[in-house]
Amino acid sequence: MRAILLIFLAMLVFSCKETKMKSVTMKEDVSVLANDSLNGRKTGSTDEKKAAEYIAKRFEDLGLQSKGTDGYFQKFTFKGSKNPHQEAEFTSEKNDSTETGENVIGYIDNKAENTVVIGAHYDHLGMGGEGSLYREGEAIHNGADDNASGVAMMLHLADSLQKKGSPKNNNYLFIAFSGEEEGLLGSNYFVKNPTINTKKVTYMLNMDMVGRLNSENTLAVYGVGTSPILKQTVNANAGDLNIAENESGVGPSDHTSFYLADIPVLHFFTGQHEDYHKPSDDTEKVNFAGMEIVSNYIFSIIKDLDSQKKLPFKKTKNESEVVPDFKVTLGVVPDYLFSGKGMRIDGISEDRPAQKAGLQKGDIVVKMGDYEVTDMMSYMKSLSKFEKGQTATVTVNRNDELIEVEVAF
């Protein structure tokens, strides 16, 4: 009898171990979504569909309720835009010129009055094409940072928000958006065709490119001006992070769609880099320890805001409307997290004016021709003064030494 009891107990323990879901790390999620087998998750492709199915399964395994129009999925049909991050034209008539994307939506129902939306886009550029900065033909653009990192962090937060002691005064809606790279398609569609009452959404959090936290621990947070309490909350929970804050609720990512629907937003971003929109944006370059820091920071913000009633919305200056037009480019990737004087270069494009003039990563542009450069806006205004074929003397700060180079546009 004792032997039979021991066997039964062993079987019971084994059964419990089998039914308990294994915890999935952010690294594992990024590795799956940014794998070559998904061919860059192009919006509307069969490979993006595979990514959507993976995310839906992760939602299911985490115990999230489905909140799409077809289980976890919310499909939409569109005519593709040639200009990334511009509004799409949706259509109900499917034909040879239309494509289908799908958002993936899960829900934690805490029986609360209001809901927090937490989102990240999961599509990318496929084999390149429109929007790619790669100039050597077709290649798989895996988008590990852009934006497998954001989806992995969203899933990590979905797990954290169900554990004992997590904030329960709001419901949580998690959305993996399709079609961000094609023009904020999925977020735009959801806001116009919501699966919950958006009047009960207290705020929206967006994570887009959160996988490259730098050695200075600098994190950009956009939208701090979209509700009176957000700036204080963002800075009070910073810990060892250096927050580069921006008040505007408008930017080239999915939070914009919610801001335009009068919902307070915060957008988290660890910065541009030389692998942006190139095949080299791969898993091995992601800073997973940094992702843990950022995820914990966002969780602390959610926890801090848990005792608040529905956040009041505040309009902010649309900075995209005052960006000057320019006919030339320097051919650099700006360091958007740099808060010093000038515009620091974070990457150099091949065979472009900056490279030909001998500019280097880390150089800080402080003057272009007769125009002083003190920040990103003054850099763009200076650039707008030049025409193709002109040359200009560009002054850069390189290791605390001012260097002048001649740049031909």
C-alpha positions in Angstrom: 0.0 0.0 0.0 2.8 2.4 0.9 4.5 1.7 -2.5 1.2 2.4 -4.4 0.8 5.7 -2.4 4.3 6.8 -3.3 3.7 6.1 -7.0 0.4 8.1 -6.9 2.1 11.0 -5.3 5.0 10.9 -7.8 2.4 10.9 -10.6 0.6 13.8 -9.1 3.7 15.9 -8.8 4.7 15.0 -12.4 1.2 16.0 -13.6 1.4 19.4 -11.8 4.8 20.1 -13.4 3.4 19.2 -16.8 0.4 21.5 -16.5 2.3 24.5 -15.1 3.4 26.8 -17.9 7.0 27.5 -18.3 7.9 31.2 -17.9 9.0 32.7 -21.2 11.7 35.3 -21.1 11.9 38.5 -23.1 15.0 37.1 -24.9 13.0 34.0 -25.9 10.2 36.1 -27.3 12.5 38.4 -29.2 14.4 35.4 -30.6 11.2 33.9 -32.0 9.8 37.1 -33.5 13.1 38.2 -35.0 14.0 34.8 -36.4 14.9 34.5 -40.1 12.0 32.1 -40.5 9.5 35.0 -40.2 11.1 36.9 -43.1 10.8 40.3 -41.4 7.1 40.2 -40.5 5.9 42.3 -43.4 2.3 43.7 -42.9 -0.2 41.4 -44.5 2.2 38.6 -45.3 1.9 35.0 -44.2 5.0 35.5 -42.1 3.3 38.3 -40.2 0.3 36.0 -39.7 2.7 33.4 -38.1 4.0 36.1 -35.7 0.3 37.0 -34.9 -0.5 33.4 -34.1 2.6 33.2 -31.8 1.5 36.3 -29.9 -2.1 35.0 -29.6 -0.8 31.7 -28.2 1.4 33.7 -25.7 -1.7 35.7 -24.7 -3.6 32.4 -24.2 -0.9 30.8 -22.2 -0.7 33.9 -20.0 -4.4 33.6 -19.3 -5.5 36.8 -21.1 -9.1 37.0 -22.4 -9.5 37.4 -26.1 -10.7 40.9 -27.1 -10.5 40.9 -30.9 -13.4 40.5 -33.3 -12.3 36.9 -34.1 -10.9 35.5 -30.9 -7.6 37.4 -30.2 -7.5 38.8 -33.8 -8.9 42.0 -35.2 -8.5 42.0 -39.0 -8.5 45.1 -41.2 -8.3 45.6 -45.0 -6.3 48.5 -46.4 -4.7 50.0 -49.5 -1.0 50.2 -48.7 0.7 53.6 -48.3 4.1 54.3 -49.9 4.9 56.7 -47.1 5.7 55.0 -43.8 3.9 56.5 -40.8 1.2 58.3 -42.8 -2.4 57.5 -42.4 -3.7 54.6 -44.4 -6.8 54.3 -46.5 -9.1 51.6 -45.1 -11.5 49.8 -47.3 -14.3 47.3 -46.9 -13.9 46.0 -50.4 -11.2 43.4 -50.8 -9.6 43.2 -54.3 -6.1 42.6 -55.9 -4.9 46.0 -54.7 -5.8 45.6 -51.0 -4.0 43.7 -48.2 -5.1 42.4 -44.8 -3.4 43.0 -41.5 -4.5 42.0 -38.0 -4.1 43.3 -34.5 -3.7 40.8 -31.7 -5.7 41.8 -28.6 -5.7 40.3 -25.1 -7.4 41.5 -21.9 -7.0 41.4 -18.1 -10.4 42.0 -16.5 -10.0 43.3 -13.0 -13.7 44.3 -12.9 -12.5 47.9 -12.7 -14.2 51.0 -14.2 -11.3 52.1 -16.4 -8.8 50.4 -18.6 -5.1 51.0 -19.4 -4.0 50.1 -23.0 -0.5 48.7 -23.4 0.6 48.4 -27.0 3.5 47.6 -29.3 3.6 46.9 -33.0 4.9 43.5 -34.2 5.2 44.1 -38.0 8.4 45.1 -39.7 9.8 45.6 -43.2 10.0 42.1 -44.6 12.7 41.9 -47.1 13.3 45.7 -47.2 11.8 47.9 -49.8 10.0 51.1 -48.8 11.3 52.4 -45.5 14.5 50.4 -45.6 17.9 52.2 -45.2 19.7 49.2 -46.7 21.0 49.8 -50.2 22.4 46.4 -51.3 19.3 44.6 -52.5 16.8 42.5 -50.7 17.6 40.9 -47.3 15.6 39.8 -44.3 14.9 42.8 -42.0 14.3 40.9 -38.7 13.5 44.0 -36.6 14.7 42.7 -33.2 14.7 46.1 -31.7 12.1 47.4 -34.1 9.9 46.1 -32.7 10.2 42.5 -31.4 11.6 44.2 -28.3 8.4 46.2 -27.6 6.2 43.1 -28.1 8.4 41.1 -25.7 8.2 43.8 -23.1 4.4 44.0 -23.5 4.2 40.3 -22.9 6.5 40.6 -19.9 4.2 43.3 -18.4 1.1 41.1 -19.1 2.7 38.4 -17.0 3.8 40.8 -14.2 0.3 42.5 -14.0 -1.3 39.1 -13.1 1.0 38.3 -10.2 0.2 38.7 -6.5 0.5 42.3 -5.4 0.2 43.8 -8.9 -2.0 46.9 -9.3 -5.7 45.9 -9.7 -7.6 49.2 -9.9 -7.7 49.2 -13.7 -8.3 46.6 -16.4 -5.5 46.1 -18.9 -5.9 45.8 -22.7 -2.8 44.5 -24.6 -2.6 45.2 -28.3 0.1 43.9 -30.7 -0.4 46.3 -33.6 -0.1 45.3 -37.3 0.9 47.8 -40.0 2.8 50.4 -38.0 5.6 50.5 -40.6 3.0 51.1 -43.3 1.4 54.1 -41.6 0.1 53.4 -38.1 -2.5 51.1 -39.7 -3.4 48.9 -36.8 -3.6 51.5 -34.1 -5.5 53.8 -36.4 -8.0 51.0 -37.2 -8.4 50.0 -33.6 -9.2 53.6 -32.4 -11.8 53.9 -35.1 -13.2 50.4 -34.5 -12.5 49.7 -30.7 -13.4 46.4 -29.1 -13.8 48.2 -25.7 -15.3 51.5 -24.7 -12.5 53.9 -25.3 -14.2 56.6 -23.2 -13.1 54.4 -20.3 -9.5 54.2 -21.3 -7.5 56.2 -18.7 -4.2 56.2 -20.6 -2.2 54.3 -23.3 1.4 53.1 -23.0 3.4 52.4 -26.2 6.7 50.6 -26.5 8.6 51.0 -29.8 12.3 50.2 -30.0 13.1 49.5 -26.3 15.9 47.0 -26.8 19.0 49.2 -27.0 19.3 50.9 -23.6 22.8 52.7 -23.8 25.6 52.8 -21.3 24.2 56.1 -19.9 20.9 54.4 -19.2 19.1 57.1 -21.2 15.4 56.4 -22.0 13.2 58.7 -24.1 9.7 59.1 -22.8 7.3 61.0 -25.1 3.8 62.3 -24.2 4.6 63.6 -20.7 2.5 66.7 -21.5 -0.7 64.7 -22.4 -1.9 64.7 -18.8 -1.0 67.0 -15.9 0.2 64.2 -13.6 2.4 62.3 -16.1 5.6 64.4 -16.0 5.8 64.1 -12.2 5.1 60.3 -12.4 7.7 59.7 -15.1 10.5 61.4 -13.2 9.6 60.2 -9.8 10.0 56.5 -10.8 13.2 57.0 -12.9 15.6 55.4 -10.4 19.0 55.0 -12.2 17.5 55.8 -15.6 18.2 59.2 -17.3 14.9 60.3 -18.7 14.9 62.4 -21.9 11.3 63.7 -21.8 9.2 65.1 -24.5 5.8 66.6 -24.0 4.3 66.0 -27.4 1.7 63.2 -27.9 2.4 63.1 -31.6 5.2 61.0 -33.1 5.9 58.3 -35.7 4.5 55.4 -33.6 1.2 54.0 -32.5 0.6 56.2 -29.4 -0.3 59.0 -31.9 -3.5 57.3 -32.9 -4.7 57.3 -29.2 -3.5 60.8 -28.5 -5.6 62.0 -31.5 -8.6 60.3 -29.8 -8.0 62.5 -26.7 -6.4 59.7 -24.6 -3.2 60.5 -22.5 -0.2 58.6 -23.8 3.4 57.7 -22.9 5.8 56.3 -25.5 9.0 54.6 -24.5 12.1 54.5 -26.8 15.7 53.6 -26.1 17.0 55.5 -29.1 17.9 55.3 -32.8 21.0 53.4 -33.9 22.9 52.5 -37.0 21.0 49.2 -37.5 17.6 51.0 -37.7 15.6 49.7 -40.7 18.5 47.5 -41.8 19.0 43.7 -41.9 21.5 44.1 -39.0 18.8 44.8 -36.4 19.2 41.3 -35.0 18.6 39.6 -31.6 22.3 39.4 -30.6 22.4 43.2 -30.5 19.6 43.6 -28.0 20.4 44.7 -24.5 18.2 42.3 -22.5 19.5 43.5 -19.1 18.5 47.0 -20.2 15.0 45.7 -21.2 14.5 44.4 -17.7 15.3 47.8 -16.3 12.9 49.6 -18.7 10.1 47.0 -18.1 10.5 47.4 -14.3 10.3 51.2 -14.8 7.1 51.0 -16.8 5.6 48.6 -14.2 6.4 51.2 -11.5 4.6 53.9 -13.5 1.6 51.7 -13.8 1.7 50.9 -10.1 2.1 54.6 -9.2 -0.9 55.6 -11.4 -3.1 52.8 -10.1 -4.6 54.9 -7.3 -5.6 57.7 -9.7 -9.0 58.1 -11.3 -9.3 58.4 -15.0 -6.5 60.7 -16.1 -7.5 64.1 -17.6 -6.3 64.7 -21.2 -4.3 67.7 -22.2 -3.4 68.7 -25.8 0.2 69.3 -26.6 2.1 71.2 -29.2 2.3 69.1 -32.4 6.1 69.3 -33.0 5.8 67.5 -36.3 3.9 70.5 -37.8 6.8 72.8 -37.2 9.5 70.6 -38.7 11.1 72.5 -41.6 11.2 71.2 -45.2 14.7 70.4 -46.5 16.0 69.4 -49.9 19.3 67.9 -48.8 20.4 65.4 -46.2 23.7 64.9 -44.3 23.3 61.2 -44.3 23.5 60.5 -40.6 21.5 58.9 -37.8 21.0 61.5 -35.1 21.3 60.6 -31.4 17.8 61.5 -30.3 18.7 60.9 -26.7 21.5 63.4 -26.6 20.6 66.4 -24.4 23.8 68.4 -24.7 24.4 71.4 -27.1 24.4 70.4 -30.7 23.3 67.3 -32.7 25.3 64.2 -31.9 25.8 61.7 -34.7 24.8 58.1 -33.8 25.5 56.5 -37.2 26.8 57.3 -40.7 25.2 56.2 -43.9 27.5 54.9 -46.6 28.3 57.0 -49.7 26.4 60.0 -48.3 27.7 63.6 -47.7 28.7 63.0 -44.0 30.8 59.9 -44.8 32.5 61.6 -47.8 33.4 64.6 -45.6 35.0 62.4 -43.0 32.4 62.8 -40.2 32.3 60.1 -37.6 29.9 58.5 -35.2 30.0 60.5 -31.9 30.8 63.8 -33.6 28.5 66.6 -32.4 27.4 69.1 -35.1 27.5 72.6 -33.6 27.4 74.7 -36.8 26.4 74.3 -40.4 27.6 77.2 -42.6 26.6 80.4 -40.8 23.9 78.6 -38.7 24.4 77.6 -35.1 23.2 74.1 -34.1 22.1 73.8 -30.5 19.6 70.9 -30.8 17.7 68.7 -33.2 15.3 71.4 -34.3 18.0 74.0 -35.0 19.9 71.2 -36.9 16.9 70.6 -39.1 16.3 74.4 -39.6 20.0 74.8 -40.6 19.7 71.8 -43.0 16.7 73.4 -44.6 18.8 76.4 -45.7 20.8 74.4 -48.2 20.2 73.2 -51.8 21.5 70.2 -53.7 24.9 71.0 -55.2 25.9 73.5 -52.5 28.8 73.0 -50.2 29.0 74.1 -46.5 31.5 74.3 -43.8 30.3 72.0 -40.9 31.8 72.4 -37.5 31.7 69.4 -35.2 32.9 68.8 -31.6 35.0 65.7 -31.7 36.5 64.7 -28.3 36.2 68.3 -27.1 38.0 69.6 -30.1 36.3 71.8 -32.8 36.9 70.5 -36.3 35.7 72.0 -39.6 34.9 69.9 -42.6 33.6 70.8 -46.1 30.4 69.0 -46.9 29.0 68.7 -50.4 25.2 68.2 -50.6 
